[in-house]
Amino acid sequence: SFFNHDSCPNASRYAVGDIMWFVANQDIPAGTEVCISYLEHDILCESAYRRNVMLTLDFKEDEDTSTVVDGPGIPVVDSEVQNELMAMSPFERLENIDQLMKQAAGEALPELDAPEEDGMDAHGEVWFECDLQNLRILKAITLDGMGQSKQAIDLWQQCVEFVERRLPPNDESLVVVLVQAAL
């Protein structure tokens, strides 16, 4: 990389196909080093320990990073989980999202409801903040699709607040959640 990593980057990297460009996300005084994040921006709001684990994932072999001291070592709500949820009927999806949100917040599940050993067992541990954000987004999309706009707008507002409070200035996901909230 021609840029160094910073947990508070002053520039963002964008790519479409094999074209990549960089945009300042705040004023950068002359002589200041331009830095990007090597991590996805939604990971930057995590603890320093979790960010370091994520930064080293590509450089370690045969090491179990499924759980760390303060919860799972990687985000749980990945594209596979999101696709699985979106394949469900809206009512079943809402029920599962609500259960996952409780689990993501660290609320221990009753033993009878404990998930099977499939790599998603973060039973009683707090998940990544981006997991909660992704679950809020999926729930808002579902509620919108069911015509429950009032409940959806409340969730979109929580998503906007998360991005404004926890992600770098002018993060592209702010535009996405603001547009969704406006629809």
C-alpha positions as CSV (number, residue, x, y, z in Angstrom):
1,S,0.0,0.0,0.0
2,F,1.1,3.5,-0.7
3,F,-0.8,4.7,2.4
4,N,-0.3,3.8,6.0
5,H,-3.1,2.5,8.2
6,D,-4.7,4.6,10.9
7,S,-7.7,3.9,13.2
8,C,-8.8,7.4,12.5
9,P,-8.2,7.7,8.7
10,N,-8.3,11.0,7.0
11,A,-9.0,9.4,3.6
12,S,-11.1,6.6,2.2
13,R,-10.3,4.1,-0.4
14,Y,-12.9,3.2,-3.1
15,A,-12.7,0.6,-5.9
16,V,-14.8,-0.5,-8.8
17,G,-13.3,-3.4,-10.7
18,D,-9.6,-2.7,-11.2
19,I,-9.9,1.1,-10.7
20,M,-9.2,2.5,-7.3
21,W,-9.3,6.0,-6.0
22,F,-8.9,7.8,-2.7
23,V,-11.0,10.7,-1.3
24,A,-10.2,12.9,1.7
25,N,-13.0,12.5,4.3
26,Q,-11.9,15.6,6.3
27,D,-9.7,18.6,5.8
28,I,-6.0,17.5,5.7
29,P,-3.5,20.3,6.6
30,A,-0.4,20.6,4.4
31,G,2.3,18.3,5.6
32,T,0.0,15.9,7.3
33,E,0.3,12.2,6.3
34,V,-2.7,10.9,4.3
35,C,-3.8,7.6,6.0
36,I,-6.5,5.1,5.2
37,S,-7.9,2.2,7.2
38,Y,-6.8,-1.3,6.1
39,L,-10.0,-2.5,7.8
40,E,-13.6,-1.9,6.8
41,H,-14.8,1.3,8.5
42,D,-17.4,-0.5,10.6
43,I,-14.6,-2.4,12.3
44,L,-12.9,0.9,13.4
45,C,-15.4,1.4,16.3
46,E,-14.3,-1.9,17.9
47,S,-11.8,-2.2,20.7
48,A,-8.1,-1.9,19.9
49,Y,-7.7,-5.6,20.7
50,R,-10.4,-6.6,18.2
51,R,-9.0,-4.2,15.5
52,N,-5.5,-5.7,15.9
53,V,-6.9,-9.3,15.6
54,M,-8.7,-8.3,12.4
55,L,-5.6,-6.7,11.0
56,T,-3.5,-9.8,11.6
57,L,-6.1,-12.4,10.3
58,D,-4.5,-12.4,6.8
59,F,-1.0,-13.0,8.2
60,K,-1.6,-15.9,10.6
61,E,-2.1,-19.6,9.7
62,D,-3.9,-22.3,11.7
63,E,-4.8,-20.0,14.6
64,D,-8.2,-20.1,16.1
65,T,-9.6,-16.5,16.1
66,S,-13.2,-17.5,16.5
67,T,-13.4,-16.1,20.0
68,V,-11.4,-13.4,21.8
69,V,-11.5,-12.0,25.3
70,D,-14.5,-9.7,24.6
71,G,-16.6,-11.9,22.2
72,P,-16.2,-13.4,18.8
73,G,-13.0,-12.7,16.9
74,I,-14.7,-11.8,13.7
75,P,-18.0,-10.3,12.8
76,V,-20.8,-12.9,13.0
77,V,-23.4,-11.3,10.7
78,D,-21.5,-11.8,7.5
79,S,-23.0,-12.0,4.0
80,E,-23.9,-15.7,4.5
81,V,-25.9,-15.0,7.6
82,Q,-27.6,-12.0,5.9
83,N,-28.5,-14.1,2.9
84,E,-29.9,-16.8,5.1
85,L,-32.1,-14.3,7.0
86,M,-33.3,-12.7,3.8
87,A,-34.4,-16.1,2.4
88,M,-36.8,-16.5,5.4
89,S,-40.4,-15.3,5.4
90,P,-40.7,-11.7,6.8
91,F,-42.3,-12.8,10.1
92,E,-39.7,-15.6,10.6
93,R,-36.9,-13.2,9.7
94,L,-38.1,-10.6,12.3
95,E,-38.2,-13.3,14.9
96,N,-34.7,-14.5,14.1
97,I,-33.3,-11.0,13.9
98,D,-34.7,-10.1,17.3
99,Q,-33.2,-13.2,18.8
100,L,-29.8,-12.5,17.1
101,M,-30.0,-8.9,18.3
102,K,-30.4,-10.1,21.9
103,Q,-27.5,-12.5,21.5
104,A,-25.4,-9.8,19.8
105,A,-26.0,-7.6,22.8
106,G,-24.6,-10.3,25.1
107,E,-27.9,-11.5,26.5
108,A,-27.4,-15.2,27.2
109,L,-29.8,-17.5,25.5
110,P,-31.8,-20.1,27.4
111,E,-29.9,-23.4,27.2
112,L,-32.6,-24.9,25.1
113,D,-32.2,-22.2,22.6
114,A,-28.4,-22.3,22.5
115,P,-27.1,-22.4,18.9
116,E,-25.4,-25.5,17.6
117,E,-21.7,-25.6,17.1
118,D,-21.6,-24.0,13.6
119,G,-19.1,-21.2,14.2
120,M,-21.8,-18.7,15.2
121,D,-21.9,-19.6,18.9
122,A,-21.2,-16.3,20.7
123,H,-23.5,-17.4,23.5
124,G,-23.5,-14.7,26.2
125,E,-20.7,-12.7,24.6
126,V,-21.0,-9.3,23.0
127,W,-20.6,-9.4,19.3
128,F,-19.0,-6.7,17.1
129,E,-20.9,-3.4,16.9
130,C,-21.2,-3.8,13.2
131,D,-23.2,-7.0,13.8
132,L,-25.9,-5.0,15.6
133,Q,-25.8,-2.4,12.9
134,N,-26.3,-5.0,10.2
135,L,-29.1,-6.6,12.1
136,R,-30.8,-3.2,12.5
137,I,-30.5,-2.6,8.8
138,L,-32.0,-6.0,8.0
139,K,-34.8,-5.5,10.4
140,A,-35.6,-2.0,9.0
141,I,-35.6,-3.4,5.4
142,T,-38.0,-6.1,6.5
143,L,-40.3,-3.7,8.3
144,D,-40.3,-1.4,5.3
145,G,-41.2,-4.4,3.1
146,M,-44.1,-5.2,5.5
147,G,-45.5,-1.6,5.4
148,Q,-44.4,-0.9,9.0
149,S,-42.8,2.4,8.1
150,K,-42.9,4.0,11.5
151,Q,-41.0,1.2,13.2
152,A,-38.6,1.1,10.2
153,I,-37.8,4.8,10.4
154,D,-36.9,4.5,14.1
155,L,-34.4,1.8,13.2
156,W,-33.0,3.8,10.2
157,Q,-32.5,6.7,12.6
158,Q,-30.5,4.4,15.0
159,C,-28.4,3.4,11.9
160,V,-27.8,7.0,11.0
161,E,-26.8,7.8,14.6
162,F,-24.4,4.8,14.7
163,V,-22.6,5.9,11.5
164,E,-22.4,9.5,12.6
165,R,-21.1,8.6,16.1
166,R,-18.9,5.6,15.4
167,L,-17.5,5.8,11.8
168,P,-15.0,8.2,10.2
169,P,-16.4,11.6,9.0
170,N,-18.2,11.5,5.6
171,D,-18.3,7.7,5.6
172,E,-20.1,6.4,2.5
173,S,-22.5,4.3,4.6
174,L,-23.9,7.5,6.0
175,V,-25.3,8.3,2.6
176,V,-26.8,4.8,2.3
177,V,-28.7,4.9,5.6
178,L,-29.8,8.6,5.1
179,V,-31.3,7.6,1.7
180,Q,-33.0,4.6,3.2
181,A,-34.3,6.7,6.1
182,A,-35.7,9.3,3.6
183,L,-37.5,6.6,1.5
